[in-house]
């Protein structure tokens, strides 16, 4: 019987070309397979891809349940499918344990299954699932020993909101091999990457470009991502007179996003809440100076400027752009291979 790790996730790439689907988690899964080639990794994806299917992804077996984010009855049916599938996997393999991405429905099903069959179990809390009002904390009543916090910030949020201290703090990692050679010049002044939703506050990004344009008329900015705020943001850029200073690229493959980071002087991340934000560590390794409201880890990192408000943000970006001696050397926060080793060590004595 094969040593097997079961990963439960709300979504997973539908094929190897689908690099835009939860990039940090797919990079982690790929690294885990590379450092543990003999380990049988099985991913059960609850909601996405939207069509039920079984397939191989970089040597990993994926079972997509095709939940499609439908109503309560359909969701209960998906949970039942996942439970039956895990029973089958347990009968046919030596299961080392179960790891769930996010503290949501996957943690609910995974935790109860692990307790029923006395399996090692961990839930990786990855962002907004640490906020107040997450019903799954009441349903699961987890012990801190089974929780992995994505960052020091997330661990603090869980303590404050639920009175539980996650035993482990393991951030996302980056795959340094995905970065190309450093470009001859950086022709993007400010880059933003993320979902265009209210939480990410990209209106502040556009207002920052308007502020900078009054000082640096030729400022060049790029926003990479998609979401419901796109039309509003484009209208705001028009009204503030910076339409020609900002390029909206839409969603791009992961390697193209990294290439944009390597062409950028400043990576501006105006999100109001961020568990860790793999884009922060990617931008730092790409040589960009990062300006954000969020500080994921207690440790300070070179080229990462944490600001408290919009005025500080605008001043920080302007200061970096005006500094002709700023430097763009890579800053490595955490390589994904080490992250994969840290996680698998929880399941292997």
Secondary structure by P-SEA (a helix, b strand, c coil): ccbbbbbbbccccccccccccaaaaaaaaaaaaaaccccbbbbbbccccccccccccccbbbbbcccccccaaaaaaaaaaaaaaaaaaaacccccbbbbccccaaaaaaaaaaaaaccbbbbbbcccccccccccccccccccccbbbccaaaaaaaaacccccccbbbbbbbcccccccccccccccbbbbccccccccaaaaaaaaaaaaacccbbbbbbbbcccaaaaaaaaaaaacccccccccccccaaaaaaaaaaccccccccccccccaaaaaaaaabbbbbccccccccccccbbbbccaaaaaaaaaaaaacccccccccccccaaaaaaaaaaaacc
